């Protein structure tokens, strides 16, 4: 199973996104899609649609 974690509000540097990815990768393949800066709401859906 592959899991996609996305975060467009806190960006890639949000405190929980790395911890979440590290825990999930023990059980599954993980991809993280997040902005390089916080508060870019709506960016991830525009990239994936």
N, CA, C and O atoms as a DFTB+ gen file, in Angstrom:
196 C
 N C O
     1  1       0.847      -1.169       0.000
     2  2       0.000       0.000       0.000
     3  2       0.896       1.238       0.000
     4  3       1.944       1.256       0.646
     5  1       0.482       2.250      -0.716
     6  2       1.185       3.528      -0.758
     7  2       0.290       4.594      -0.155
     8  3      -0.901       4.658      -0.461
     9  1       0.856       5.423       0.695
    10  2       0.095       6.476       1.367
    11  2       0.677       7.831       0.989
    12  3       1.892       8.025       1.008
    13  1      -0.207       8.766       0.646
    14  2       0.174      10.142       0.345
    15  2      -0.246      11.020       1.505
    16  3      -1.416      11.035       1.887
    17  1       0.703      11.753       2.067
    18  2       0.416      12.728       3.119
    19  2       0.563      14.099       2.480
    20  3       1.596      14.411       1.887
    21  1      -0.474      14.912       2.605
    22  2      -0.391      16.261       2.041
    23  2      -0.659      17.293       3.131
    24  3      -1.397      17.041       4.083
    25  1      -0.045      18.455       2.968
    26  2      -0.209      19.532       3.933
    27  2       0.028      20.852       3.219
    28  3       1.161      21.173       2.859
    29  1      -1.032      21.612       3.014
    30  2      -0.859      22.905       2.350
    31  2      -0.995      24.081       3.311
    32  3      -0.811      25.228       2.903
    33  1      -1.311      23.820       4.573
    34  2      -1.420      24.908       5.553
    35  2      -0.126      25.127       6.331
    36  3       0.277      26.267       6.560
    37  1       0.515      24.051       6.732
    38  2       1.714      24.183       7.554
    39  2       3.005      23.996       6.802
    40  3       4.084      24.284       7.320
    41  1       2.897      23.514       5.585
    42  2       4.097      23.296       4.784
    43  2       4.883      22.073       5.216
    44  3       4.520      21.389       6.173
    45  1       5.951      21.811       4.507
    46  2       6.773      20.626       4.748
    47  2       7.476      20.703       6.101
    48  3       7.903      19.676       6.629
    49  1       7.601      21.876       6.659
    50  2       8.292      22.050       7.929
    51  2       7.349      22.016       9.135
    52  3       7.782      22.278      10.257
    53  1       6.087      21.702       8.925
    54  2       5.139      21.598      10.032
    55  2       5.620      20.514      10.999
    56  3       6.109      19.472      10.563
    57  1       5.487      20.748      12.294
    58  2       6.042      19.825      13.287
    59  2       5.571      18.375      13.157
    60  3       6.364      17.458      13.367
    61  1       4.327      18.154      12.823
    62  2       3.803      16.797      12.836
    63  2       3.971      16.007      11.556
    64  3       3.883      14.779      11.584
    65  1       4.210      16.667      10.433
    66  2       4.202      15.959       9.149
    67  2       5.369      14.973       9.043
    68  3       5.190      13.869       8.528
    69  1       6.524      15.340       9.509
    70  2       7.681      14.434       9.459
    71  2       7.504      13.260      10.421
    72  3       7.836      12.122      10.088
    73  1       6.979      13.540      11.613
    74  2       6.732      12.477      12.597
    75  2       5.711      11.486      12.056
    76  3       5.894      10.275      12.170
    77  1       4.634      12.001      11.466
    78  2       3.606      11.136      10.883
    79  2       4.200      10.249       9.799
    80  3       3.962       9.042       9.782
    81  1       4.964      10.836       8.905
    82  2       5.570      10.069       7.812
    83  2       6.525       8.999       8.348
    84  3       6.536       7.874       7.848
    85  1       7.315       9.339       9.348
    86  2       8.252       8.368       9.910
    87  2       7.530       7.177      10.524
    88  3       7.986       6.041      10.385
    89  1       6.425       7.415      11.191
    90  2       5.676       6.312      11.803
    91  2       4.977       5.457      10.753
    92  3       4.972       4.230      10.858
    93  1       4.394       6.084       9.756
    94  2       3.662       5.332       8.734
    95  2       4.608       4.519       7.850
    96  3       4.244       3.431       7.405
    97  1       5.815       5.025       7.586
    98  2       6.723       4.309       6.690
    99  2       7.186       2.973       7.266
   100  3       7.786       2.171       6.551
   101  1       6.919       2.726       8.530
   102  2       7.211       1.420       9.118
   103  2       6.286       0.343       8.544
   104  3       6.619      -0.842       8.556
   105  1       5.127       0.765       8.044
   106  2       4.101      -0.158       7.584
   107  2       3.787      -0.052       6.100
   108  3       3.188      -0.963       5.527
   109  1       4.187       1.055       5.468
   110  2       3.769       1.307       4.104
   111  2       4.741       2.265       3.414
   112  3       5.542       2.934       4.066
   113  1       4.656       2.317       2.099
   114  2       5.408       3.312       1.340
   115  2       4.707       4.661       1.509
   116  3       3.482       4.738       1.421
   117  1       5.474       5.718       1.750
   118  2       4.899       7.026       2.052
   119  2       5.484       8.081       1.121
   120  3       6.691       8.117       0.881
   121  1       4.608       8.937       0.601
   122  2       5.016      10.123      -0.137
   123  2       4.435      11.327       0.579
   124  3       3.286      11.298       1.021
   125  1       5.217      12.375       0.694
   126  2       4.755      13.604       1.333
   127  2       4.716      14.693       0.272
   128  3       5.688      14.918      -0.450
   129  1       3.571      15.362       0.194
   130  2       3.410      16.486      -0.726
   131  2       3.032      17.703       0.111
   132  3       1.932      17.787       0.657
   133  1       3.961      18.633       0.197
   134  2       3.726      19.813       1.024
   135  2       4.510      20.989       0.449
   136  3       5.509      20.816      -0.249
   137  1       4.035      22.164       0.756
   138  2       4.693      23.387       0.288
   139  2       5.983      23.627       1.043
   140  3       6.200      23.070       2.119
   141  1       6.830      24.451       0.477
   142  2       8.077      24.805       1.143
   143  2       7.906      25.979       2.099
   144  3       8.863      26.372       2.766
   145  1       6.708      26.543       2.176
   146  2       6.422      27.649       3.081
   147  2       5.013      27.466       3.641
   148  3       4.145      26.914       2.964
   149  1       4.781      27.923       4.869
   150  2       3.450      27.767       5.469
   151  2       2.410      28.674       4.839
   152  3       2.730      29.650       4.160
   153  1       1.169      28.329       5.081
   154  2       0.000      29.145       4.709
   155  2      -0.176      29.339       3.208
   156  3      -0.392      30.457       2.739
   157  1      -0.085      28.261       2.469
   158  2      -0.396      28.314       1.041
   159  2      -1.610      27.423       0.790
   160  3      -1.573      26.520      -0.046
   161  1      -2.665      27.688       1.513
   162  2      -3.874      26.884       1.458
   163  2      -4.367      26.715       0.026
   164  3      -4.475      27.681      -0.728
   165  1      -4.667      25.463      -0.335
   166  2      -5.224      25.170      -1.642
   167  2      -4.200      24.825      -2.706
   168  3      -4.583      24.490      -3.827
   169  1      -2.934      24.893      -2.402
   170  2      -1.911      24.619      -3.403
   171  2      -1.854      23.145      -3.782
   172  3      -1.766      22.821      -4.966
   173  1      -1.903      22.247      -2.805
   174  2      -1.799      20.808      -3.108
   175  2      -2.908      20.323      -4.037
   176  3      -2.607      19.613      -4.997
   177  1      -4.177      20.668      -3.803
   178  2      -5.201      20.223      -4.746
   179  2      -4.987      20.752      -6.165
   180  3      -5.300      20.057      -7.132
   181  1      -4.460      21.963      -6.302
   182  2      -4.212      22.510      -7.638
   183  2      -3.130      21.721      -8.363
   184  3      -3.169      21.588      -9.586
   185  1      -2.167      21.201      -7.613
   186  2      -1.087      20.437      -8.237
   187  2      -1.569      19.055      -8.654
   188  3      -1.163      18.552      -9.701
   189  1      -2.433      18.431      -7.847
   190  2      -2.840      17.057      -8.109
   191  2      -4.040      16.949      -9.042
   192  3      -4.276      15.871      -9.588
   193  1      -4.787      17.991      -9.242
   194  2      -5.979      17.927     -10.116
   195  2      -5.647      18.298     -11.532
   196  3      -6.526      18.296     -12.393
